[in-house]
């Protein structure tokens, strides 16, 4: 059983109720696939309604806190991502999460992820561990590269960092390391936290998202690391073994070029 604080327990229950409202909407997506224009409009309405519901919940839970807008630098606030993996949702792919975090004194204290289609509820609270549907989760104990699975997340914009991620993929391929990419950073980090994958590479993200990932890793036994290649930073989330091995392998490869 999990040991949620009363605030996190109330947050989980409320978000599950609101989140389940989009299950029927998700089912309707398939009927709209022939029209990209109609799908975009439909998803926009779904997100707007969900945002309204969850905003009201957060205001009731902590009336003293604002809800962070993009690039706001606020020390105490809620951080809300309505659909991390919106493109997946819009194509009827169930790799997405509603993501809510509580930031106090500039630090992420709580992170809650909910996928209503799979009914997956992941919770992380500073000092209390990580849980999925009330059961404790931990990163994998995989130690061998040939047994490992790595994943990638990159932003849509073409950047030097994304080019480097492509080069890392080629290195992994040459070394027969299995790779994945889902299109949702929170989905990818949830797989790391649950021990289903072993290493995740990603590029520059919003500072608060990186702090959310740090909390998730800290509470599930993972590590946060970074590579500096061609004067660009690539971030790594992993279990305590595979990330270190792959980091060294990639660095050696670049030194040999």
GIPERA-V135732 format. One record per helix or strand. SS is the DSSP state (a for helix, b for strand). FROM is the first residue (numbers start at 0). TO is the last residue. Records with the same first field share a line. If there is no record, write none. Layout:
SS->FROM-TO + FROM-TO
This chain:
a->5-31 + 35-60 + 85-89 + 144-146 + 159-173 + 184-192 + 206-219 + 241-255
b->65-67 + 76-83 + 96-103 + 106-114 + 119-124 + 128-131 + 134-135 + 148-152 + 177-179 + 198-201 + 222-228 + 231-237
